[in-house]
Amino acid sequence: MPGSVEIGAGTVIGAYRIGDRVGEGGMGEVFLAEHRELGRLVALKVLRHERAHDLRLRERFVREAWLANRVRHDHIVDVTDLAYLPDGRPYVVMEYLEGTDLYSLWGANGLDPDRFVHVMTQVAEALAAAHRAGVIHRDLKPSNIFLIKRGGRSDYVKIMDFGLGKLTSPPEHLQFTQTGEVVATPHYMSPEQATGEPVDGRSDLYSLGVVMWELLVGRRPFNGKTFGEFVLLHATRTAPPPSQADQSMVQGGAPELLDGLVMRCLAKAPAARFASADELVRALGEARARLERARPPAPKPPRRVDARQVALAAALGVLLVAALVRWAMPSGEVTVTPVRPAMAAPTPPPAPPLIITARNPAPEPVERLAAPPTEPAASAPAAASAPPAARFDMSPPESQPELSPLRPRKVRARQPRSFEPTSRW
C-alpha cells in the first residue's frame, strides 16, 4: 500500500478541493470540500490513518454509501460519490448539511409537543422509505438525526450514518461480512438486536421509541455500566409512560395521548409493536389531530379600523345632527349661530322701546242748538229778563263715522348677533 496521504485545507482529492475540518469521530474525519468545476459544497468523510487496516471499518464505509444511495429519500442524507485515496482509504462524498442534532428540540421552555410530533413524523417517513427499500438502519439515535432549514422550513429532518445498516435481501455482487458481532449504541438497541437475534424494520421502531422517550422525559429510559447490563435492561425492564416519569421536558408534563404510541414502540416483543413505520406515521398523524383539538382557540386579532370608514361615519354623524337641529328649529323665528367657546360674545345694545299708536280721527264739533221760546212764569217776573241757559246734545250725530277696532301688530323678536373674530381681523 502506498504511503499515507495527508489531508488538510487546500488538498485536492479527485474533483474536490478540501476546506476546513467540520467533524471527527473515532472512525473517520469529515471535511468541507468544494467541487472544482461546479463550485458545489459537499461533505467529504474519510477513514482515519490508524483505522486504514481495519477491514470491518472499510466495509462500513462502503455499506454507508451504498445503502443511503439505495433509499434516495428527502429525509435521508444524499450520498453522491464513493472513491478511494491513493493509500487505499475509502472516502464518501455527501451533501453538506448546516444544522444541529435532535437535542435542539429542547428550547428555553422545554419541548413543544406539536414540534415533537412534527419531527418524529419525518423520521418515521424516512424509516418507512428505507424499510420499503429493504434497508434497516440498526443505529438510530439522536446524533444520527439532523435538523436543518430547507425551502423556508425549519426542523427539516435528515437521517445519517447507515454504516451499520443491513439489507434484508442483499444482491449477489454486494455481500457484507456477517460475523454475528453486535455493533451498535447499547442505549438504543432493541432486545432482539442486543441478544444477537434476527432483526427487521421493527427493531428500528424500538430504537425510535427510546429516542422519543428520552426527548419527552429528558433522560434515557435505561442506563447501565456494561454492555451486559444494557442487554438485561432492554430485555426485561419496562420503562414507565412518559407522562408518569419522575421528570419531564414538556412544560406541564408530557401529554398522555403520546404515551400510547411511545410505549407501543418500546414493546419487548416485535409483534406487539407497530407492524411497520407506515403505521407509526398514521398514529403520529392522529396524535397531531388530537393535539390540535385539545389546544385552546387562539384569540382573534384586533380588527383593523379603516380611516376612510371612520371619516365617513363622522360625516354621517354631523349630517344627522344638523338635520335634527333643523327639524327642531321653527322656521324664520330663531337663527342659531355657532359661537366659538374660547371667545366671549360682546353684549348686544338694548332694543329700542316699542311704541304702539292707534290711528283714530278727531271727533267733529257738536253744533250748538237754540233753545225753544218759553213763556215767563208769573211768580218770577225778575227771571224773565235773564238770558236762557245753553243746552248741548251729547248723542253722536248720524253722520259721525264708526271707529275701527285696533289691529294687533306682530312683533318679531330678534336674536342678538354674536361676534366671531376671524383670522382676517
Secondary structure, DSSP 8 states (H G I E B T S, - for coil): --------TT-EETTEEEEEEEEE-SSEEEEEEEETTT--EEEEEEE-GGGTT-HHHHHHHHHHHHHHHHH--TTB--EEEEEE-TTS-EEEEEE---EEEGGGG-BTTB--HHHHHHHHHHHHHHHHHHHHTTEE-----GGGEEEEEETTEEEEEEE---TT-EESS--TT----------S-GGG--HHHHTT----HHHHHHHHHHHHHHHHHSS-S---SSHHHHHHHHHH-----GGGSS--SSTT---GGGHHHHHHHT-SSGGGS-SSHHHHHHHHHHHHHHHHHHS-----------HHHHHHHHHHHHHHHHHHHHHHS-TTT-------TTS----------------------------------SS-SGGGGS--------S--TTS----------------------TT-
